[in-house]
Amino acid sequence: MALNDTRPVGADRPPRWFGRALVMTVLAVFVAIFVWRALGSLSGLVVNLVIALFFALAMEPMILWLVRHGWKRGAATGVVMFGILAATAAVLALFGGMFVEQAGQLAKTLPDTYASVSVWLEDRLAVEVPPMAQLQTQLVDDWGDEVATRALAIGSSVIGGIFAFSVILLVAYYLAAAGPRFRASICAWLSPKNQTEVLRLWEVTQLKISDYINSRIVLAVVASVFTGVFLTIIDIPYALPLALFTGVVSQFVPTIGTYIGGALPIIFAVTTDGPQKAVMVLVFIVLYQQVENFWFAPKVSARALQMNPAVAFVSVLAFGAVFGALGAFLALPVAATIQAVASTYLQRHELVDSHMFRDPEQRPAESEQAGTEEPQTSSP
């Protein structure tokens, strides 16, 4: 040590706690990275669990009705679940067969339709269109490898979808069949005060989901009626089943349900009456969808879920943008639950007296007219 160095011995060493803090910091970073990657890997499972919980809560009113009439809860859950699955399978089988049949007829008439469109373009617009055979050859050369690759991807997606569907059904059945025992197992870990709050939240959520399902049924009936009337007016065959298919699919399949529901009547119109009526059906579906989004859906959702129409509309847009199709489908019951919980637990105050809380009173027409007349002066 230099003679002029007055620092105490060991002053350049780090504190004793520094090494332990460094190790704990590194360990926390690694744990955070592991948890983040684990959550990313489990995102699909979390989504399936959310869907299963939603399905179980949606079945609860029907299960309770059967239990009140003497059914055991496990049997009631099985009957309700398989009844819903059987009804869904029947609808898909009926309209799926019609869809495949009409798609086959459309494929048969496609060459003739392409030829007539080509002649029209050449005569009216002087546009030369390549022959159908040349177009088919070019499509096979350009897209053949990609179609094969996508076919394998679609096959793996179908297998994954079947597995996810099985997981959803099993979890939903166990949650619904357990019912009170499942809620008791959760509340056993909580204090009595917290148990009351959890059960109240559970009941509010279940009520809002039931209201949401009822609102979807109402909108499906409205869409089916309007679609059926329009298809009957323009004389499209099978107007009633086509309208029912459009209404149900458009309401219970999130995001793309409108397009799937409208595809079948459009194909029927093309194969039976030509492209003109198909365009009419397409225009009707697009216009009705706008009317439903901006008028029917907010009104029905506001009445069933007790939400402001603007709040309902913005909730669907926001949840769909953040969470995708599942978020758009669950937006209304989640938003209604949050609103109900907030109104229960947040303190509300008495409003002050202000004209901003009410519209101005309408003045009677007679008084307005009398006020605009000039006073008459009597002559001497």
Buried (B, 14 or more C-beta within 10 A) or exposed (E): EEEEEEEEEEEEEEEEEEEEEEEEEEEEEEEEEEEEEEEEEEEEEEBBBBBBBBBBBBBBBBBBEBBEEEBEBBEBBBBBBEEBEEEEEEBEEEBEEBBEEBBEBBEEEEEEEBEEEBEEEEEEEEEEBEEBEEEEEEEEEEEEEEEEEEEEEEEEEEEEEEEBEEBBBEBBBBBBBBBEEBBEEEBEEEEEEEBEBBBBBBEBBBBBBBBBBBBBBBBBBBBBEBBBEBBEEBEBEBBEBBBBBBBBBBBBBBBEBBBBBBBBBBBBBBBBBEBEBBEBBBEBBEEBBEEBBEEBBBBBBBEBBEBEBEBBBBBBEBBBEEBEEBBBBBBBBBBBBBBBBEEEEEEEEEEEEEEEEEEEEEEEEEEEEEEEEEEEEEEE
